[in-house]
Structures are given as structure tokens and as C-alpha cells.
């Protein structure tokens, strides 16, 4: 099936008793077992089935299968938020004393997770500029367990050369984990270019309507976890009677461990109702991403020639430093995010935000509605000015998430707000 068909039908089998056409919401915590042996087999991971909604749920299962199909992965795991997905993706293959190599151009919450939170658990991160491939290579040591980067960084909007970074990771026997939240699989499938694990804040474009939190991890099923570097996946797990994930679950070893260990033990479970809402949003994802991209390009071109705008970054513009790379990875559009600076700096930027009427001033991206924020004073305020600049959020930066409204209306609102700066 093609993407637009998968987005609507993927992973869903008609429930035989009711024959309900829409995805049912299985609002239950627990499931009955046929008998004691059946229950024992489930808990021992010797058969598949539902045990408890903290670990799996039939509504969530459809969302997970649909995302795996869209991304070309072997399996997926949904979590309660995007940050939970990122945290699980990393903790699944790291332990005390291990290291991560990460791009500097990452979401502010990801940066603080890597820079401040994980070191308290003995996991440290080395940060490298996203296009410094020699720097990535030099940062890798025998303790390094993964490389992490964003495919279209929030808020820096650099285009990651996935193939090149994947080659470096694989040369050293470690996986490349990428955050593909901004493009979504409707515009980019990172696994096709060598990424091993893909994470999403499905709260954003995938859900698309700003009404539910959700994170998703997609496992490519292609990485060799049995290369000697990842004992968590190969050595016996005593909490499941000595099961070896790679021996038992083969290509799905990574995602199964994330589910039955991290999700079981730390409990960042997605509610069935949120799974339903995100799956509903997913049905129109390919259509919305096309509209987002078309609108954003029109807005970016308007901003680029406006006398009160000092600079604009959008990969779809010829002026963007990664425009040629964008043509390779994003032939069908560069998503909805735009960054720009207003002459007059931070003060003028604040005045702009205070005067928009159609645009919503919120800490989110990827909504059907057009959104605006000043990252340096909100999402990235915990960073030093030097770190803000490195992350692509200097003091005068205004971030737009262009919605699917009529582009003329979006531009008119931006125009009237600029006139008041």
C-alpha cells in the first residue's frame, strides 16, 4: 500500500463481534486470560497477547503498526510523550558509564535530558555540530553506544545528511537514532537512508490537532545488536526467566525490550483515548504535510523580501545553506517550520508576537493552526545565550509553525503584526 492508504487502513483489522468500521477505543486496564497456563505463557513472553494496558493495548497496537508500516520499520512502540520516547530509545541500549554522541541542533528538552538529566545516571553526552562529520567521528570512543540527531532540527532547521552520519555510526558498530518529528514519515523515511531507530513526538504533526500527547519509537529491525556492544539485548534477562531478546525476538529485539522492560518498569504508557486521537490524526497526515509545506514556502518567500525582516531560515528557500541537501531528502516539501529575525531584535520580536491575531502563541508545533513562539525566552530559556545560539535559537529568533489555513490569511496576519513592530 502507498502512504495515503496506510495512513487510513494500516494495522487495523475489523473487530469480528461488532464489525465496527472505526478504530475502537479499548478503554480497559486489564484483559481476561483463558486459563492459568495461557497467563503464564504471556508473562513469560512465550506467546503474544494482551496482559495490561501499561504494556500494550489493542487501540495503541493499531497506531504502532501503522507507524511501523509508514516508516518501513519492523515494529513500533507508543509512549505517553515525545520525551518519553526519546528517553526510552536511549536508555534501552545504555547503562552507567556509557556515552552518547549527539548533534547540538536538538530540541531544548532533548538537550537538557542529555546534558543535565542522564549524567546523574552515569550516561554522558558529547555534543557535535550537525554538519561536523569529522567531529562526530572523533567524539566516538569504545564507550559510545549511539549517535543521535534530528532530521530537520527544531529550531535550527538544518537538514541532516542521514546517509553520511549513518555510515559513520555503522563503521563503529553503533546505531543512528534520529528524531523525525518535523518531517514525519509523510515527507521523509529515515530508515531508507540508513537510520536504525526513529523517534517522534506524535503530539506534533502526527496527531496534528494539538489535543493529545504521544511519543513513538520505530525500530528498523536492521541493526546487528549481537555485535558485542549491547549486552542488554543479548545476555539473559532474569526478569523473564533468562530470555535473550536477540535470540528470541530476532529483528524486533530492540523494540520488544523497550516495551517489556522500560515501559513495564517505568510506566510512561499512552492512554487508549490518546492513541485513538493520534491514529485519527494520522489518517490525514500525508494530506496535511503537503498543505503545511506549500503554505510554509509561501510564507517564507513573503518574509524573505519584507523590509522589517533581517533573516529567514527555511530549507525550501534557495538561500538556505542546506537547500541542495533538502532537495535530496525532502523532494515533496520541507514541512511547516520557519525561523526568522525581526529588525529590532528581541524587543521587536516580542511586539510582533503580541500583535498576531490569527496565529496562536503557544509552546507547540505541528498543529493544523498556525503557531508562533520566541524560543529564547520559552522553550530554550534554560540554556545560556551561547548554548541558545548553538541550538539555533538566538535572542531575535521567531519560530513559526505554519498551519493549513488559507495562506493568504496567514500572510495577512503576519504582515499586520510586522507593521506594528
Backbone torsions as a table, in degrees:
resi	resn	phi	psi	omega
1	UNK	NA	148.6	174.7
2	UNK	-81.5	167.5	-172.2
3	UNK	-56.3	-45.2	-176.4
4	UNK	-64.4	-30.5	177.3
5	UNK	-76.5	-43.0	177.7
6	UNK	-59.4	-42.4	-178.1
7	UNK	-59.1	-28.7	-178.7
8	UNK	-93.6	-39.8	-170.4
9	UNK	-112.9	-17.1	-171.3
10	UNK	-56.3	132.1	172.9
11	UNK	79.1	-4.4	-174.9
12	UNK	-104.4	123.3	172.1
13	UNK	-112.0	135.8	-178.0
14	UNK	-60.5	128.2	-179.2
15	UNK	-67.5	122.7	-168.2
16	UNK	-68.3	-25.3	-176.3
17	UNK	-79.9	-48.0	-177.2
18	UNK	-94.8	-22.7	-175.8
19	UNK	61.5	27.4	179.3
20	UNK	-62.6	132.3	-177.9
21	UNK	-79.9	-38.6	178.8
22	UNK	-77.1	158.1	176.1
23	UNK	-62.6	120.0	179.4
24	UNK	-71.9	150.6	172.5
25	UNK	-95.4	109.5	179.1
26	UNK	-88.7	81.8	-175.5
27	UNK	-83.5	71.7	-178.2
28	UNK	-137.0	150.4	175.3
29	UNK	-92.0	-33.4	-172.3
30	UNK	-133.7	171.2	-174.6
31	UNK	-137.8	143.0	-180.0
32	UNK	-77.3	149.9	179.4
33	UNK	-107.9	143.3	-178.7
34	UNK	-60.6	-41.5	-179.9
35	UNK	-165.4	179.0	-176.3
36	UNK	-66.2	-34.9	179.8
37	UNK	-68.4	-40.6	176.8
38	UNK	-58.4	-46.5	179.5
39	UNK	-63.6	-42.2	-179.8
40	UNK	-62.1	-41.1	179.6
41	UNK	-64.6	-38.6	177.7
42	UNK	-63.0	-47.5	-177.4
43	UNK	-68.8	-23.2	178.2
44	UNK	-90.4	3.1	-178.0
45	UNK	63.2	27.4	179.9
46	UNK	-94.5	-7.0	171.7
47	UNK	-148.3	156.2	178.3
48	UNK	-91.8	150.8	-179.6
49	UNK	161.0	176.6	-176.9
50	UNK	-91.8	131.9	178.9
51	UNK	-112.8	-54.0	-172.5
52	UNK	-159.1	141.5	-171.8
53	UNK	-68.9	-15.3	172.7
54	UNK	-63.7	-25.9	-176.5
55	UNK	-104.2	-40.9	178.9
56	UNK	-156.9	156.7	-179.4
57	UNK	-153.9	140.9	-176.5
58	UNK	-60.6	-34.7	177.2
59	UNK	-68.3	-46.0	179.0
60	UNK	-64.1	-34.1	-179.7
61	UNK	-60.1	-39.2	178.2
62	UNK	-64.5	-44.3	177.6
63	UNK	-59.5	-44.3	-179.1
64	UNK	-63.5	-45.6	179.9
65	UNK	-63.9	-39.7	-179.0
66	UNK	-63.8	-43.1	179.3
67	UNK	-66.9	-40.3	178.0
68	UNK	-62.1	-39.8	178.8
69	UNK	-65.5	-43.3	-179.1
70	UNK	-64.0	-37.7	-176.3
71	UNK	-88.2	-10.4	-177.0
72	UNK	76.5	29.4	179.4
73	UNK	-99.7	173.4	-178.7
74	UNK	-84.7	-29.0	-178.6
75	UNK	-168.2	167.1	179.6
76	UNK	-141.3	161.0	176.8
77	UNK	-133.1	126.4	176.8
78	UNK	-95.3	143.5	-179.8
79	UNK	-130.9	176.7	-174.3
80	UNK	-72.4	-18.4	-180.0
81	UNK	-160.5	166.7	176.8
82	UNK	-63.7	-39.9	179.2
83	UNK	-65.1	-34.0	175.5
84	UNK	-64.2	-39.5	178.9
85	UNK	-63.7	-44.3	178.8
86	UNK	-62.8	-45.2	-179.0
87	UNK	-61.5	-46.3	179.5
88	UNK	-64.9	-40.3	-178.5
89	UNK	-58.6	-36.4	-179.5
90	UNK	-82.4	-50.1	-176.5
91	UNK	-64.2	-21.7	-178.5
92	UNK	-62.5	-25.1	-176.6
93	UNK	-130.7	18.0	178.5
94	UNK	-127.6	161.5	178.4
95	UNK	-151.5	175.5	-179.3
96	UNK	-53.9	130.4	-179.6
97	UNK	96.7	-10.0	-179.4
98	UNK	-84.9	165.0	-178.7
99	UNK	-127.1	154.4	174.2
100	UNK	-121.5	145.9	168.0
101	UNK	-113.8	121.4	-174.6
102	UNK	-126.0	148.1	169.1
103	UNK	-64.0	147.2	174.4
104	UNK	-72.7	-24.4	-174.9
105	UNK	-87.1	76.2	179.5
106	UNK	-132.0	160.6	176.0
107	UNK	-53.0	144.6	-176.6
108	UNK	-56.1	-39.3	178.6
109	UNK	-65.3	-36.6	177.2
110	UNK	-66.5	-42.0	179.4
111	UNK	-59.5	-47.2	-178.6
112	UNK	-68.7	-32.8	173.9
113	UNK	-59.1	-48.3	-176.8
114	UNK	-74.2	-39.5	-172.3
115	UNK	-83.8	-35.1	-172.4
116	UNK	-114.5	-42.7	-171.8
117	UNK	-82.5	-52.4	-175.6
118	UNK	-63.0	-33.7	177.2
119	UNK	-58.1	-28.2	177.4
120	UNK	-65.3	-19.2	177.9
121	UNK	-105.7	13.4	175.1
122	UNK	83.2	14.5	178.5
123	UNK	-112.3	118.1	-175.0
124	UNK	-110.4	157.1	-176.6
125	UNK	-126.4	137.8	170.5
126	UNK	-105.9	128.3	-177.6
127	UNK	-100.9	136.7	-177.4
128	UNK	-133.7	142.2	175.5
129	UNK	-57.9	140.6	-170.1
130	UNK	-62.0	-23.8	179.3
131	UNK	-107.7	13.5	177.6
132	UNK	-95.5	79.3	-174.4
133	UNK	-70.1	-31.4	174.6
134	UNK	-64.9	-37.4	177.8
135	UNK	-64.8	-39.7	176.7
136	UNK	-60.3	-45.4	-178.3
137	UNK	-61.5	-44.2	-178.0
138	UNK	-69.0	-28.4	-176.6
139	UNK	-76.1	-17.1	-177.0
140	UNK	-77.1	131.0	176.5
141	UNK	-127.4	175.2	176.3
142	UNK	-59.3	-17.4	179.2
143	UNK	-87.5	-10.1	-175.9
144	UNK	-72.7	130.2	-177.6
145	UNK	-109.7	-13.6	-179.1
146	UNK	-169.4	160.2	167.2
147	UNK	-111.2	138.0	-177.5
148	UNK	-127.0	137.2	178.1
149	UNK	-159.1	165.6	175.2
150	UNK	-104.7	136.2	-176.3
151	UNK	-66.7	-41.4	173.6
152	UNK	-133.5	99.5	-162.9
153	UNK	-68.7	142.2	175.1
154	UNK	-107.7	113.4	11.2
155	UNK	-108.8	8.3	-171.5
156	UNK	-70.2	-26.8	177.9
157	UNK	60.5	31.4	170.0
158	UNK	-80.7	150.1	178.8
159	UNK	-95.6	119.1	-178.7
160	UNK	-76.6	132.9	172.4
161	UNK	-84.2	87.5	-171.9
162	UNK	-61.0	-45.8	-177.0
163	UNK	-58.8	-44.4	-177.1
164	UNK	-66.4	-42.0	-179.3
165	UNK	-71.5	-35.2	177.1
166	UNK	-63.1	-39.4	179.0
167	UNK	-61.0	-41.3	178.8
168	UNK	-64.7	-46.1	180.0
169	UNK	-60.2	-47.8	-176.1
170	UNK	-68.9	-30.2	175.5
171	UNK	-59.0	-32.4	-178.1
172	UNK	-101.3	9.4	175.2
173	UNK	70.8	29.2	178.6
174	UNK	-126.8	156.3	-177.9
175	UNK	-84.3	156.1	169.9
176	UNK	-100.6	119.6	175.2
177	UNK	-105.9	126.3	-179.2
178	UNK	-123.9	144.8	172.3
179	UNK	-93.6	117.2	-176.5
180	UNK	-112.2	29.6	-175.0
181	UNK	-58.4	-45.2	-171.8
182	UNK	-73.4	-48.1	179.1
183	UNK	-75.9	-33.5	-171.7
184	UNK	63.3	165.7	178.5
185	UNK	-67.3	-9.6	177.2
186	UNK	-70.0	-27.2	-179.9
187	UNK	-112.0	-24.2	-177.0
188	UNK	-151.8	133.4	175.1
189	UNK	-114.5	94.8	-173.5
190	UNK	-60.3	-29.0	-179.5
191	UNK	-62.2	-31.6	178.4
192	UNK	-63.6	-20.5	-177.2
193	UNK	-109.6	11.6	173.0
194	UNK	109.7	-4.8	176.7
195	UNK	-66.1	145.5	-176.4
196	UNK	-99.2	-39.4	179.0
197	UNK	-130.6	136.3	179.6
198	UNK	-122.2	130.7	178.3
199	UNK	-117.2	153.2	-179.0
200	UNK	-139.5	143.4	157.1
201	UNK	-92.0	96.9	-179.4
202	UNK	-73.1	-6.3	170.6
203	UNK	-56.4	-28.7	-173.2
204	UNK	-86.6	-118.5	-170.3
205	UNK	-64.7	-35.2	-174.7
206	UNK	-64.0	-50.8	171.2
207	UNK	-67.3	-50.3	165.7
208	UNK	81.4	-7.8	-173.9
209	UNK	-123.7	11.7	174.6
210	UNK	61.5	34.2	-176.1
211	UNK	-125.7	2.5	-176.5
212	UNK	-159.5	140.6	176.8
213	UNK	-88.6	142.5	178.9
214	UNK	-169.7	142.1	171.5
215	UNK	-124.7	153.8	-179.9
216	UNK	-141.0	137.4	172.0
217	UNK	-114.4	129.2	176.0
218	UNK	-114.5	129.2	-179.2
219	UNK	-100.9	123.1	180.0
220	UNK	-65.7	-29.6	-175.8
221	UNK	76.7	10.1	-173.7
222	UNK	-106.4	-15.8	-175.8
223	UNK	-80.7	144.5	179.2
224	UNK	-88.3	93.1	-179.4
225	UNK	-74.2	-12.6	-178.4
226	UNK	-94.5	31.6	-178.3
227	UNK	-90.2	8.0	176.8
228	UNK	98.4	-8.1	-176.6
229	UNK	-98.1	-9.7	-171.3
230	UNK	-130.3	72.9	-177.9
231	UNK	-62.6	-24.0	179.5
232	UNK	-59.4	-26.5	-177.0
233	UNK	-99.9	-18.7	-175.2
234	UNK	-106.1	-36.1	-176.6
235	UNK	-79.1	155.0	-177.0
236	UNK	-58.0	136.1	176.0
237	UNK	-99.0	108.8	-174.7
238	UNK	-68.0	-21.2	178.9
239	UNK	-73.5	-10.3	174.8
240	UNK	-128.2	43.6	175.3
241	UNK	57.4	37.2	173.6
242	UNK	80.7	21.7	179.5
243	UNK	-66.7	140.6	170.8
244	UNK	-104.0	120.5	-174.2
245	UNK	-64.2	-40.4	-179.5
246	UNK	-69.2	-37.2	179.8
247	UNK	-70.0	-39.3	-173.5
248	UNK	-87.3	-41.9	-171.9
249	UNK	-108.7	1.4	171.6
250	UNK	50.7	-120.9	-174.0
251	UNK	-64.1	-23.4	-178.3
252	UNK	-95.1	13.8	-174.5
253	UNK	-56.5	-44.7	-176.2
254	UNK	-62.3	-49.2	-174.1
255	UNK	-73.3	-32.5	177.2
256	UNK	-65.5	-43.9	179.1
257	UNK	-62.7	-42.2	179.0
258	UNK	-58.6	-37.1	-179.0
259	UNK	-74.2	-53.2	-169.3
260	UNK	-86.1	-8.7	175.3
261	UNK	-110.0	-64.6	-174.0
262	UNK	-69.9	-47.7	-180.0
263	UNK	-66.4	-39.1	178.1
264	UNK	-63.1	-44.8	-170.2
265	UNK	-87.8	-27.7	-176.6
266	UNK	-113.6	-15.8	161.6
267	UNK	73.7	26.7	176.7
268	UNK	-81.9	62.6	-173.3
269	UNK	-83.4	142.3	175.7
270	UNK	-80.1	134.8	177.7
271	UNK	-71.2	146.7	178.7
272	UNK	-57.3	-35.6	-179.2
273	UNK	-66.9	-42.0	176.4
274	UNK	-65.9	-36.1	176.3
275	UNK	-60.6	-40.9	177.7
276	UNK	-62.6	-46.0	-179.1
277	UNK	-63.8	-42.2	179.8
278	UNK	-67.1	-39.8	177.4
279	UNK	-63.4	-36.4	176.0
280	UNK	-63.6	-44.4	177.6
281	UNK	-62.3	-39.0	-178.6
282	UNK	-59.4	-29.1	-177.9
283	UNK	-59.6	-31.4	-178.3
284	UNK	-106.5	9.3	-175.8
285	UNK	-53.8	-51.2	-178.6
286	UNK	-59.1	-37.6	179.8
287	UNK	-70.5	-41.6	-179.4
288	UNK	-67.3	-40.7	-179.1
289	UNK	-64.5	-32.8	174.6
290	UNK	-64.3	-45.6	179.7
291	UNK	-66.7	-43.1	176.6
292	UNK	-54.9	-48.2	-175.5
293	UNK	-66.4	-43.3	179.8
294	UNK	-63.7	-44.6	179.5
295	UNK	-64.5	-43.5	-177.3
296	UNK	-62.7	-39.8	179.5
297	UNK	-63.8	-40.0	178.3
298	UNK	-64.9	-42.8	179.1
299	UNK	-66.1	-42.8	-179.8
300	UNK	-61.3	-41.1	178.8
301	UNK	-66.1	-36.3	176.1
302	UNK	-63.8	-47.3	-178.6
303	UNK	-63.9	-35.9	-174.4
304	UNK	-62.3	-26.9	-177.7
305	UNK	-108.0	4.9	-178.6
306	UNK	-79.5	136.5	-173.8
307	UNK	-67.1	-22.2	-178.9
308	UNK	-94.1	0.7	-179.7
309	UNK	-102.6	126.5	-175.9
310	UNK	-88.7	-28.8	178.3
311	UNK	-161.8	156.4	178.6
312	UNK	-138.5	136.7	171.5
313	UNK	-122.0	122.2	174.2
314	UNK	-157.8	122.6	-173.8
315	UNK	-58.9	-21.1	178.6
316	UNK	-76.4	-10.5	177.4
317	UNK	-86.6	143.0	178.3
318	UNK	-63.2	-24.3	-178.9
319	UNK	-75.6	-14.2	-178.8
320	UNK	-71.3	136.8	-175.5
321	UNK	-61.6	-24.9	-178.6
322	UNK	-105.7	22.4	-174.2
323	UNK	-60.5	-41.0	-180.0
324	UNK	-65.0	-38.9	177.1
325	UNK	-67.3	-35.8	178.6
326	UNK	-62.8	-35.6	179.3
327	UNK	-65.1	-28.5	178.0
328	UNK	-76.6	-49.5	-173.3
329	UNK	-88.8	-23.4	-176.7
330	UNK	-128.8	61.3	-178.3
331	UNK	-67.6	-18.6	-177.0
332	UNK	-107.0	13.3	177.6
333	UNK	131.4	154.6	-174.0
334	UNK	-110.9	26.7	176.0
335	UNK	68.5	-163.0	-164.1
336	UNK	-107.5	-9.6	-172.4
337	UNK	-83.5	134.8	176.8
338	UNK	-131.8	140.2	172.1
339	UNK	-116.9	139.5	176.1
340	UNK	-153.1	160.1	177.6
341	UNK	-117.3	142.2	178.4
342	UNK	-102.1	137.8	174.7
343	UNK	-60.1	127.6	-173.3
344	UNK	113.1	-6.8	171.8
345	UNK	66.9	-144.4	-172.0
346	UNK	-61.1	-39.2	-178.5
347	UNK	-65.4	-46.7	179.1
348	UNK	-64.8	-36.2	178.7
349	UNK	-63.6	-41.1	177.7
350	UNK	-63.9	-39.2	180.0
351	UNK	-66.4	-37.9	177.3
352	UNK	-59.6	-50.4	-177.8
353	UNK	-62.7	-37.6	-178.9
354	UNK	-71.0	-11.8	-176.2
355	UNK	-111.8	-1.5	176.1
356	UNK	-72.0	150.4	-178.4
357	UNK	-118.9	-46.0	177.7
358	UNK	-78.2	-42.5	179.9
359	UNK	-68.5	144.5	180.0
360	UNK	-103.7	133.5	178.9
361	UNK	-89.4	94.1	-176.6
362	UNK	-140.2	160.3	177.7
363	UNK	-91.8	68.2	-179.7
364	UNK	-158.4	163.3	170.1
365	UNK	-136.1	166.6	170.9
366	UNK	82.9	15.4	177.5
367	UNK	-85.1	160.4	172.3
368	UNK	-64.1	-24.6	179.3
369	UNK	-88.2	151.0	176.5
370	UNK	-75.5	134.6	-173.7
371	UNK	-126.3	153.2	179.6
372	UNK	-144.3	146.9	177.2
373	UNK	-158.1	161.1	174.3
374	UNK	-109.1	97.2	-171.5
375	UNK	-58.0	-38.3	-174.5
376	UNK	-61.9	-27.6	-179.7
377	UNK	-102.4	0.5	-177.7
378	UNK	-131.2	-90.9	-172.7
379	UNK	-63.4	-27.3	-178.0
380	UNK	-116.0	17.1	-174.9
381	UNK	-67.1	-23.1	-178.2
382	UNK	-75.5	-10.4	-179.4
383	UNK	-90.3	152.4	172.1
384	UNK	-66.9	162.4	179.5
385	UNK	-60.0	-36.6	178.1
386	UNK	-62.9	-43.3	179.4
387	UNK	-69.3	-35.5	176.5
388	UNK	-60.9	-45.4	179.3
389	UNK	-63.6	-41.8	179.3
390	UNK	-63.7	-34.3	179.7
391	UNK	-81.4	-6.5	178.4
392	UNK	90.3	22.1	-179.8
393	UNK	-126.9	65.2	178.4
394	UNK	-64.7	167.4	-174.1
395	UNK	-56.4	-29.1	-177.2
396	UNK	-94.8	9.1	-173.8
397	UNK	-76.8	129.4	171.6
398	UNK	-114.2	128.5	-179.8
399	UNK	-106.7	127.3	174.7
400	UNK	-108.9	139.8	165.9
401	UNK	-116.5	102.6	-172.3
402	UNK	-77.1	127.5	-176.6
403	UNK	-85.7	-163.4	-176.6
404	UNK	-107.6	17.9	173.6
405	UNK	-65.6	175.7	174.6
406	UNK	-62.3	128.8	-175.7
407	UNK	-61.2	-30.2	178.2
408	UNK	-64.0	-36.9	178.9
409	UNK	-69.7	-39.3	178.2
410	UNK	-62.4	-47.7	-178.4
411	UNK	-64.9	-38.3	179.6
412	UNK	-63.0	-39.5	179.0
413	UNK	-67.3	-43.1	178.2
414	UNK	-62.4	-41.0	-179.0
415	UNK	-61.8	-47.5	-177.8
416	UNK	-67.5	-32.9	178.3
417	UNK	-71.1	-37.9	176.9
418	UNK	-63.1	-36.3	-178.9
419	UNK	-64.8	-21.1	-178.9
420	UNK	-94.9	2.7	179.1
421	UNK	-86.0	NA	NA
